[in-house]
């Protein structure tokens, strides 16, 4: 028997020599909090995932602590939107209220992060100040991102997650936080975020439609390219990012690997809504074992070099991971 086969002979042997270990400690759970509801609403495009009210989101976070999950990221869904997305930095906006309530309940037992963007809040559906059906005003948007960062910090967030892919966003946010005394608030930067077709279920979940049939290809990265991702990642690290992120994950494992080999900060990867939804749909029709495929994919992301994974599967597979 060949050496490799000898080391695969039993489950215990395979565990002993495994190079990569996926743990519940690696997982971050995205949470959708919607203004104006009083009980959770299941998201049709993401079976098993809910839009929460603030109370149910807080209870969900307590359950995640019991499951051993170390972190969450909050996405707010406001009742009303405007041209600038002003609810994103309103102290009484849904994300800020949720952050405050959750942090009051969980203290330091759970890392509470927040998506820092405007697309959920703007009437255009863009990630910033609307300039045309396919573009935003980068510098005008940065001024608003700074306001969102301060509002989230005042609410008690541990890390902000700028996801708009505006040039210079990390530096502007870091300077704003430091200027206002929030030096302990970290930045998990969406550094290599691609203009992907895999975001569809998420946009349904947060009720976002891009105006006039526009898209985000002018500020999100082209999926055909890889070299520019490293430039974006290194720029974010230089501007003060504490964590860099690649999004999506499975179809961009080369970018995850590239990032992990070139930076010393932790690398996160977002296993996005489309990746989740495809597994759930195939599992529902009996084509695959969904739990097994989820663990295989998440392990592959870890093997590629990710330090942490944002995934909708987190609460469902935490017990399987032990």
CORUR-V538359 format. One record per backbone hydrogen bond with DSSP energy under -0.5 kcal/mol. NH is the residue of the N-H (numbers start at 1). CO is the residue of the C=O. Records with the same first field share a line. If there is no record, write none. Layout:
NH: CO ; CO
This chain:
6: 2
7: 3
8: 5
9: 6
14: 10
15: 11
16: 12
17: 13
18: 14 ; 15
26: 23
27: 24
28: 309
29: 71
30: 28
31: 73
32: 50
33: 31 ; 75
34: 32 ; 52
35: 77
37: 34
41: 51
43: 49
44: 42
46: 43
49: 46
51: 41
52: 32 ; 50
57: 53
58: 54
59: 55
60: 56
61: 57
62: 58
63: 59
64: 60
65: 61
66: 62
67: 63
68: 64 ; 65
69: 64
70: 24
71: 27
72: 111
73: 29
74: 113
75: 31
77: 33
82: 121
88: 85
89: 86
90: 86
93: 90
97: 93
98: 94
99: 95
100: 96
101: 97
102: 98
103: 99
104: 100
105: 101
106: 102
107: 103
109: 106
110: 107
111: 70
112: 110
113: 72 ; 111
114: 159
115: 74
116: 161
117: 115
121: 118
122: 118
123: 82
125: 122
130: 83
131: 132 ; 135
132: 135
135: 132
137: 129
138: 136
141: 137
142: 138
143: 139
144: 140
145: 141
146: 142
147: 143
148: 144
149: 145
150: 146
151: 147
152: 148
153: 149
154: 150
155: 151
156: 152 ; 153
157: 152
158: 112
159: 112
160: 186
161: 114
163: 116
164: 116
169: 166
172: 168
173: 169
174: 170
175: 171
176: 172
177: 173
178: 174
179: 175
180: 176
181: 178
182: 177
183: 181
185: 182
186: 158 ; 184
188: 160
189: 187 ; 243
190: 162
191: 189 ; 245
192: 245
194: 192 ; 247
195: 221
196: 194
199: 196
200: 197
203: 199
204: 200
205: 201
206: 202
207: 204
208: 203
211: 124
213: 210
214: 211
218: 134
219: 216
220: 216
221: 193
225: 222
229: 226
230: 226
231: 227
232: 228
233: 229
234: 230
235: 231
236: 232
237: 233
238: 234
239: 235
240: 236 ; 237
241: 236
242: 187
243: 187
244: 266
245: 189
246: 268
247: 192
248: 270
252: 249
253: 250
255: 252
256: 252
257: 253
258: 254
259: 255
260: 256
261: 257
262: 258 ; 259
263: 259
266: 242
268: 244 ; 266
269: 308
270: 246
271: 269 ; 310
272: 270
274: 198
276: 272
277: 273
278: 274
279: 275
280: 276
281: 277
282: 278
283: 279
284: 280
285: 281
286: 283
287: 282
288: 282
290: 288
293: 289
294: 290
295: 291
296: 292
297: 293
298: 294
299: 295
300: 296
301: 297
302: 298
303: 299
304: 300
305: 301 ; 302
306: 301
307: 267
308: 267
309: 26
310: 269
311: 28 ; 309
312: 271
314: 311
316: 313
317: 313
318: 314
321: 317
322: 318
